């Protein structure tokens, strides 16, 4: 690897990290309309249960295309979801960023996520591994895919009034 490619990789890692941190801040602030604007129209938000990568043919907590993302956000915003009344407060930490692949206009980035939920005076902690597929556009990055695999996704889970 040449010195120039090391610099390019570092710059790319800094750029994708900044984008993912901003996305996490939007979710904690419940800026859902802005979050929806981050997505490509054909992007998928997936939270699988258990092992396996055949997401179309396995049980998932979420397998959201554009319509499902909008519908989920609508339920959160209008309070039509029992899990979102009242909505939880969240604080998340995203770390351990690693560029897994960069091909054409798609960049695959993995990271760790810790999310603390506060609701009804109690706190719960969730940890997972996130895999982002970012599309490079003239206006910056767009989310083309986001897969969050919670550590205990095949165990006992509660309802969520937020997104990971």
C-alpha positions, 0 to 999 in steps of 0.5 A: 500500500502506498503512502497516498492510499493510506491517506485516502483510506484515512480520509474516507474513514473519517468521512464515513465515520462523520456521516454515521455519527451524524446519523446516530445523533439524528436518531437520538434526537428523533429527527426522523424526517431528516433520517428518512432523507438519508436513504436511497429509495431502494435501501434496506434497514434490517435487524436480523434475529439470530445467525444467517445472512439470507435476510429475505428468508429468515426472521427479522426484527426489521426488514424495511424498504422505503415504504416500511421505513416511512410507515414505521416513522409515521407510527413513532411520530403519531403515537400509533405504536404502543411501544412508542407511547411515550417514546424512549430517550436514547443515547448511542455510541458508535465505535470501531469503524472499519471499511470493509469494501469500497467498490464503485459508488458503494462503501461498506463500513462496519462498526459497534453500537451501544445504545442506552434506552431510558423509559419509565425511569429505567435504563436498558443497554443494547449492544450490536454490530452494525454494517452500513452500505453507503452510496456516494452521490453528488450530494454526499453519502446516502444510506443504501443498507444498514444491518444491525445485529443485536448481540442477543437478537435470538434471545428475549427482546422487548419492544423498541420505540426507536431505531438502532 
